[in-house]
Amino acid sequence: MKKIIYFMRHSEVYKGINHNYNSDSLLENNMKSILSINGENMASQVSKLDEFSNLDLVVSSNYVRAMATAKYFVKDEINFVVSDLFGERKHGINSWDELPEDFERKQFEDFNFKVGTGESLNEVKERMLKGLDLLLEQDFNNILVVSHGTAIASLLSNWCSINYGGEYKFNDKVFFNRRWNYLECFKLEFEDKTLVNVENLNFFQ
């Protein structure tokens, strides 16, 4: 059976100061990060594209910015689910000052690298694959998952050659080679739970 699953990064986040966050931990603040007004408009615009007119199920990570993006794609009788399996990579620090230099690059060069109580990219990939396996068991044929850039990249590494510079290959064919945008989207096509094709959908060229 053919199944299409879209993995989409959330829309643009609000960069200003939200004073309601001051008493929370860094992880809680990150989870509560909201969309900017432009981010709301971007998500609304993309949700109206014909590409997403036949969705059966919309799944969001449990981060506010992901749910705020996903809401625009939930229409009519479309089912909606929130799952922490598709959340962003946990950094394992209490403040951004604790993040090692070149942290992002180090994680992409060594998928077992992590800091404190944070996650390695292999651990992120493992839970993302667990979430994907659950989706592949469902009777839905067109699914959208709104998640996060690093988490999606970790998942793609299960089948694809990826590097920190941005070149991603599937079956030795480059399908992505640039910096990630907000609402970056990858269309994965499965046949009997086997990935047969990956396509990048670039909405803001």
C-alpha positions in Angstrom: 0.0 0.0 0.0 1.3 3.5 -0.9 1.5 6.0 1.9 2.6 9.6 1.8 4.0 11.2 4.9 5.0 14.9 4.9 7.5 16.0 7.6 7.4 19.8 7.9 9.4 22.2 10.1 7.2 24.6 12.1 6.7 28.2 10.9 8.6 31.3 11.8 8.9 31.9 15.6 8.5 35.1 17.5 12.0 36.6 18.4 11.0 39.1 21.0 10.9 38.8 24.8 8.0 37.2 26.4 8.0 38.1 30.1 5.7 35.2 31.0 8.6 32.8 30.5 10.9 34.2 33.1 10.2 31.6 35.8 10.4 28.6 33.6 13.3 26.3 32.7 15.1 26.7 29.3 13.4 23.5 28.0 9.9 24.9 29.1 10.7 28.2 27.4 11.7 26.5 24.3 8.6 24.4 24.2 6.4 27.5 24.7 8.0 29.5 21.9 5.2 31.0 19.8 4.9 31.9 16.1 5.5 35.4 14.9 2.7 37.2 13.1 4.5 36.6 9.8 4.9 32.9 10.9 1.1 32.6 11.4 0.6 34.1 7.9 3.2 31.8 6.3 1.5 28.7 7.8 -1.9 29.8 6.7 -0.6 30.5 3.1 1.1 27.1 2.8 -1.9 25.2 4.2 -4.0 26.3 1.2 -1.7 24.7 -1.4 -3.2 21.9 -3.4 -0.4 19.6 -2.1 -2.2 19.4 1.2 -5.8 19.2 0.0 -6.1 15.4 0.6 -4.7 15.0 4.1 -6.2 12.3 6.3 -4.2 13.0 9.5 -2.2 15.9 10.9 0.3 15.2 13.7 2.1 17.8 15.7 5.0 17.7 18.1 4.0 18.9 21.6 5.8 22.2 21.2 3.6 25.3 20.9 5.2 26.6 17.7 4.5 23.2 16.0 0.9 23.0 17.2 0.4 26.6 16.1 1.6 25.7 12.6 -0.4 22.4 12.4 -3.7 24.1 13.3 -3.9 25.6 9.8 -3.8 22.2 8.1 -6.6 20.7 10.3 -9.8 21.2 8.2 -13.2 19.5 7.9 -12.9 15.9 9.1 -9.1 15.7 9.3 -7.9 13.9 12.4 -5.4 15.7 14.6 -2.9 14.2 17.1 -0.2 15.7 19.3 2.8 13.5 20.1 6.0 14.2 22.1 7.7 11.6 19.9 8.1 14.3 17.2 9.5 17.0 19.6 12.7 18.9 19.0 16.1 17.6 20.2 16.5 18.3 24.0 19.7 20.3 24.6 20.3 19.2 28.2 21.4 22.6 29.5 19.9 25.2 31.8 21.0 28.2 29.9 22.2 28.8 26.3 25.6 29.9 27.8 26.3 26.3 28.7 26.0 25.1 25.1 29.5 24.0 23.8 31.0 25.9 20.9 30.0 24.3 17.5 27.4 22.2 19.2 25.3 21.8 16.1 28.2 20.7 14.0 29.5 18.3 16.6 26.1 16.6 16.8 26.0 16.1 13.0 29.5 14.8 12.9 28.9 12.4 15.8 25.3 11.2 16.3 26.2 10.0 19.8 27.4 13.4 21.0 25.2 15.0 23.7 25.4 17.4 26.6 24.2 16.7 30.2 20.7 15.3 30.2 20.2 16.2 26.6 19.6 13.9 23.6 22.1 12.7 21.0 20.9 12.7 17.4 20.8 8.9 17.5 18.3 9.1 20.5 16.2 11.6 18.6 16.2 9.4 15.5 15.1 6.4 17.6 12.0 8.2 19.0 11.2 9.7 15.6 11.3 6.3 14.1 9.1 5.0 16.8 6.6 7.7 16.0 6.9 6.9 12.3 6.3 3.2 12.8 3.1 4.0 14.7 1.9 6.1 11.7 2.8 3.4 9.2 0.4 1.1 11.1 -2.5 3.5 10.7 -5.1 3.3 7.9 -4.3 6.9 6.8 -2.7 7.4 3.4 -1.8 11.1 3.5 -0.3 12.3 6.7 1.4 15.6 7.7 3.8 15.7 10.7 4.7 19.1 11.9 8.0 18.8 13.8 11.4 20.5 14.0 14.5 20.9 11.8 17.0 18.9 13.8 14.5 16.2 14.6 13.5 15.8 11.0 17.1 15.7 9.8 17.8 13.0 12.4 14.9 10.9 11.0 16.0 11.3 7.4 19.5 10.1 8.4 18.0 6.6 8.8 17.8 6.3 5.0 19.7 9.3 3.7 23.2 10.6 3.6 23.1 14.0 5.3 25.7 16.5 6.4 25.9 19.7 8.4 26.5 21.8 5.3 23.0 20.9 3.9 23.5 18.2 1.2 21.1 15.4 1.6 21.1 12.3 -0.6 18.7 9.4 -1.1 19.9 6.5 -3.2 22.9 8.6 -4.2 20.6 11.4 -5.6 20.8 14.9 -4.0 17.3 16.0 -3.0 18.2 18.9 -0.7 21.3 21.2 -0.7 20.8 24.5 1.2 20.0 26.0 4.5 16.7 25.1 6.2 13.7 27.5 5.9 10.8 27.7 8.2 8.1 25.4 6.9 10.7 23.3 5.2 8.9 20.2 4.0 10.0 16.7 3.0 7.6 14.4 1.2 8.3 10.7 2.0 6.6 8.0 -0.1 6.3 4.5 1.4 5.4 1.2 -0.2 4.5 -1.5 2.3 6.5 0.4 5.0 9.6 0.7 2.8 10.7 4.2 1.9 10.9 4.5 -1.9 11.2 8.2 -2.5 12.1 11.5 -0.8 11.2 14.9 -2.2 11.9 18.4 -0.8 9.1 20.9 -1.2 10.4 24.4 -1.3 7.5 26.9 -0.8 9.6 30.1 -0.5 12.2 30.1 -3.2 
